[in-house]
Amino acid sequence: MRTTLQGTTIVLGVTGSIAAYKAGTLARLLVKEEARVRVVLTKAGARFVTAHTFAPLAGGRVYDEMFEEPPPSRPVHLDIPDGADAVLVAPASADFIGRLAAGLGDDLLASVCLAAVCPLLIAPAMHHQMWANRIVQHNVARLVSFGVRVVGPARGELAGRDQGQGRMSEPEDIVAALRTVIVGEQTA
Ligand SMILES: Cc1cc2nc3c(=O)[nH]c(=O)nc-3n(C[C@H](O)[C@H](O)[C@H](O)COP(=O)(O)O)c2cc1C
């Protein structure tokens, strides 16, 4: 029976939130558990962290482009989730949550999420007023109704020193949630 993430493949999606800096710690924790990590950055995510943050942890390869040149024989949005044990989007921006809830595949990460047949987890991160927005809450509820697991967000200090619920959960807590989902599903 599996009790750790050892030997699993985790696709880590990083979107455009200030909390993207915590995704580096998250990737490091996953690698420490001997998971293979495949990182996908959105265009906005790449404004906060770069491929260089993740390449040493992700086997040198970080994905940020749907239309690769030269074109690979299997499109990357199908290749990346192949054989993955989970897709984890952390941080998940309000924008990304909305696009996913609408079923859009308008960038690489959104298409990866739509193509994945493994568990999908999101760790939202945004200002508390965005998190409280009924449109965002509606989108999250819609994702939950489709089986997407939502980790957090936590309460606490936010960017700009505001306080409230919207802080991305701590990387350790996200890894614990991932472990529960993967270990739980394999022993069910
Ligand atoms: C400094 C800065 C911080 C931001 N932080 C967040 C955030 O924490 N959460 C969020 O949902 N959007 C945040 N945004 C807005 C997103 O970056 C924007 O909606 C972007 O389109 C998200 O794109 P993506 O979902 O494709 O990554 C921030 C924007 C800026 C300029």
The ligand as a Tripos MOL2 file, in Angstrom:
@<TRIPOS>MOLECULE
LIG
   31    33     1     0     0
SMALL
NO_CHARGES

@<TRIPOS>ATOM
      1 C1          1.0080   41.9560   -8.6250 C.3       1 LIG1
      2 C2         -0.1600   41.0980   -9.0400 C.ar      1 LIG1
      3 C3         -0.5900   40.1220   -8.1800 C.ar      1 LIG1
      4 C4         -1.6750   39.3180   -8.5260 C.ar      1 LIG1
      5 N1         -2.0690   38.3660   -7.6390 N.ar      1 LIG1
      6 C5         -3.1500   37.6190   -7.9420 C.ar      1 LIG1
      7 C6         -3.5860   36.6310   -7.0230 C.ar      1 LIG1
      8 O1         -2.9910   36.4020   -5.9610 O.2       1 LIG1
      9 N2         -4.6830   35.9230   -7.3560 N.ar      1 LIG1
     10 C7         -5.3660   36.1170   -8.5280 C.ar      1 LIG1
     11 O2         -6.3730   35.4400   -8.7430 O.2       1 LIG1
     12 N3         -4.9530   37.0430   -9.4310 N.ar      1 LIG1
     13 C8         -3.8610   37.7840   -9.1670 C.ar      1 LIG1
     14 N4         -3.4260   38.7040  -10.0740 N.ar      1 LIG1
     15 C9         -4.1210   38.8270  -11.3720 C.3       1 LIG1
     16 C10        -3.7150   37.7000  -12.3100 C.3       1 LIG1
     17 O3         -2.2930   37.6950  -12.5120 O.3       1 LIG1
     18 C11        -4.4460   37.8540  -13.6460 C.3       1 LIG1
     19 O4         -5.8220   37.6230  -13.4440 O.3       1 LIG1
     20 C12        -3.9290   36.9160  -14.7090 C.3       1 LIG1
     21 O5         -4.7080   37.1150  -15.8740 O.3       1 LIG1
     22 C13        -3.9930   35.4650  -14.3040 C.3       1 LIG1
     23 O6         -3.6610   34.6710  -15.4150 O.3       1 LIG1
     24 P1         -3.5620   33.0930  -15.3330 P.3       1 LIG1
     25 O7         -4.7670   32.6170  -14.6070 O.co2     1 LIG1
     26 O8         -3.5440   32.6360  -16.7390 O.co2     1 LIG1
     27 O9         -2.2840   32.7420  -14.6550 O.co2     1 LIG1
     28 C14        -2.3290   39.4940   -9.7630 C.ar      1 LIG1
     29 C15        -1.8530   40.4850  -10.6460 C.ar      1 LIG1
     30 C16        -0.7890   41.2810  -10.2710 C.ar      1 LIG1
     31 C17        -0.3170   42.3350  -11.2250 C.3       1 LIG1
@<TRIPOS>BOND
     1     1     2 1
     2     2     3 ar
     3     2    30 ar
     4     3     4 ar
     5     4     5 ar
     6     4    28 ar
     7     5     6 ar
     8     6     7 ar
     9     6    13 1
    10     7     8 2
    11     7     9 ar
    12     9    10 ar
    13    10    11 2
    14    10    12 ar
    15    12    13 ar
    16    13    14 ar
    17    14    15 1
    18    14    28 ar
    19    15    16 1
    20    16    17 1
    21    16    18 1
    22    18    19 1
    23    18    20 1
    24    20    21 1
    25    20    22 1
    26    22    23 1
    27    23    24 1
    28    24    25 2
    29    24    26 1
    30    24    27 1
    31    28    29 ar
    32    29    30 ar
    33    30    31 1
@<TRIPOS>SUBSTRUCTURE
     1 LIG1         1 GROUP 0 **** ****
